[in-house]
Amino acid sequence: MADPDKIFLALKSDTRRKILSMLASEPMYLTQLAFNLNLGQQAIFRHLQLLEESGLLDSDFKDAGQGAPRRYYQIARAVRVEVQISPEMFDIGMFDVPRIEIKTPKDFPELAEIVTKCAELGKTPNSKEKLSVYSNLLKDLSKELNKVNIAKSIAEATYSNIRRQIRAIAFDLLPQRIDQRIIQTLASRGGELTIEDLSLILNLTEETIEERMIELDKAGLIKLEKKNVLLI
C-alpha cells in the first residue's frame, strides 16, 4: 500500500510534478530531464531520488546505442489519490491500481462497449486506422469518466449532508460532547462498531467508552453486545 506522507511530499514540488508528467509519456534519463526543465542535473537528481524513495519511480540502466548505458527513470506504479475535505469529514483514500485484465462492467453499458472495443482492437495489427479508433475511444471514455465524476460528486454531497444531519440530531439528543461524538461515529459508520474501534477513531480509552455506554444505554440509543456497540 502506498505511503500517503511520502507521496504527498513527493507531489509538493512543482518540479517533481513536471517530472512525473514527462515520464508519463516515456522513460527518460537525467540529462533529458535537466535539459527539458532547464535545471541543473544535480537539482534534478535530488528530485528523482525523492520520487524513488516515495515509490513512485524506479530506474534501470539501458543501452543507449552509443557510449555507456544510461540510467532511465520511469513511473513505477499506478496510484490513485483521493482527498475529501468538508465541514463534515476529512478523508484520504490512496489505492494502488493493479495492472490486471480489465473485466467488462455490465452495470455500465456504454463503458462496457468501450472496454470490449478496446480489447478487440488490441488483437489487431498496428495501423493508422487503429490509431484513429483508439483516439475516438479515448474521447468516448472521457465522456463516461465525466458522468462518473458527476455522479460521484452528487453522492459525496449527499454523504456530507447526511453526516451533517446526524451531527445535528446527536447535538439535540445529547448534552455531553463525548456522547455526541460516540453517537455520531456509530451512525456514520453503519450503526455497529466494537469498543476497540470507537476507542481508536475517537482517541479515547476503552474504559471511557465503556463508561459512556451505560448512559447511552439508559437513553435508549445503543445496545451493548459483548464488545460490540449497536445503534438502536
N, C-alpha and C positions, 0 to 999 in steps of 0.2 A: 504494500500500500504506500502511496506517495506521502511524503512528509510535508504538511502544509507550511510549516515555518520555513523550511529550506526553499520551497517553490516560491512562496511569496517574496522571500529575499531575492531570489534569482530574477523575478519579474519586476522588482522595484526599479531597476535601471532601464532607462530608455535605450541605452546602447545594447543591453542584453536582449531586450525585446526585438530590436532590429536584427540582431544576430540570429535569433530564432526564426524571424520572418524570412531571412535569407536562406537559412538552412532547410526551411520547409520546402524550398524549391529543389535543392540539390545539396549533397555533401560538398564542403569547401575546406580549403586549407588556410592556415593562418595568414599568409601573405595576401591571399584573395580578399579575406575579410577586412584586413587592415586597409587595403587599397580602396575597397568599395565604401568603407566607412570613413575614410580619410583620417585614420587614427594610427598611432604608433603600434608596432607589433607587440611591445611589452604590455601596453594597456589592454589590447585585445586578448592577449594570452591570459591576463588575470581574470577577465570576464569569462573566458572559456573554462578556466579552472573552476570558477564558482558554479557555472552551469553544469559542469560534470559532477561536482560534489552534490548538487541538488538531485542528480539522477536524470536530468532532462537531456543531457548529451552523452554520447560516447565517441570514441575516436579509434582510428586504426591506421597503420601505415600502408600505403598503396603505391604501386609502381606508377610513376608519372610519365613514363616513356623516355624521359631524358633526365640524367642526373640521378641523385639519390631519391629513394622513396619519400613521399610526402605524407605528413600526418593529416588525414582528413577527419573533419568533425561532422557529425550528423545527429539529428534528433533521435533519442534512444527509445522513447516511449510515447504512447498516446495517453494523454491525461486530460480529463475534463474537470474543471474547477468551477464550482457554483457558490456564490456568496449571496445570502439574503439578509438584508438589514432593514428592519422596520421597528416601529414602536412596540410591536407585539413579539418580535423574535429576532434572534441573531443566529444564523446557521451557516456553516461552511461544509459544503459537500465536495469531496475530492475522490475521483474514481479513476482507476487505471482502466483504459478502454482496451479490452483484449482483441487481438487480431485473430478472429475465428471466422468460420464460414457463416455468411450472413443468411439468416432464415427469412423467408417471405412473411411479412407482418400481415396476417389475414384480416385483422381488425381495421386495417387502413388500406382500402383497395387501391387508391391512387398511388400510394407509396409502394404497395406490393407490385404494381405493374412496373414501376421504375426499377425496383430490385430485380425482378425477373428479366427485364430487358438488359440490365447491366450484366447479369450472369450469362445470358445467352451471347451477348456481344463479346464477352471476354474469351469465348471459344473460337472466334473468327479471326482471320489474318488481319494484321495491321494494314490500314489503308487511309486515304484522305477521307473517304466516306465514313469510316469508323470514327475518326477524329471528330467529324461534324456531329455524328449521332451522340457521342459522349458529351459534347458541348451542350447539345439540346437537353440531354438527360440532367446535366447539372442545373440548367435553367429551371426545368420542371421540379427538380429536387429542392431548389431554393424556395420555390413557392410552397412546397409541402412543409419545409422547415419553418417558414413564416407562419403557417397555420398552426403548427405545433407550439411555436413560441407564444402566439396569441392565446391559445387555449391554456398554456401553462401560466401565463400572466393572469388570466381570469381565475384560474384555480388558486394561485398564490394570493391574489387579492381576497378571495373568499375565505381562504385559510386564515389570513390575518384578521379578517372581520370576525370570524368565529372565535378566535382566541381573544379578541377584544371584548366580545360579548361574555365569554367565560370569565374573564377578569372582572367585568362589571358585576356579574352575578355573585362571584366569590366575595367581592367587596361589600355587597348588600347583605349577604347572608351571615358573614362572619366579622367580628370586631377586631380580632387579632391578626396582625400581618403574617405571622408564621402559619396560621391555619389557612389564610387566604392562599398563600403560596403552595401549600400542600394540595388543596383542592384544585387550584389552577393547573398544577402539574399533572394530577390524576386525570382531570377532564381533558387535558390537551394531549394525553398520551394513551388514549384508548380506554381509560377507566379502570385499569388494573396495573399495579406495579408492586414490586417487592419493597420491603422496608429498606433493604440494602440499596436498591435503585434510587429510591427517594433521597436517601442519605447522600449518595454521590451527586445527584442532579442539583439538590438544594444546598449542598455543602453544610449539612447538619449531621450531628451524631445520630446513630441509630437509636440511642437511648432517648434523645429529644423527640425523634419521630414517634417512637412508641408512646411517649408521654402524651403527645398531642392526639394520638389515636383515640384515647379514652374520651376526650372532649368531643371529638368529631363523631364518634360512635353515639354518644349521648344526643348529639344534634341530629342524628339520623342521616348523616351524609355519607358515612363509609361503613364498611363491614370488614373486620379483620379475620382472615382465614389463615391460620398458622403464620407464615411470614409474608403472605400476600395481602395487599390492601386493595379493596374493591370499592369503587364509587357506586353508591346506591342510586 
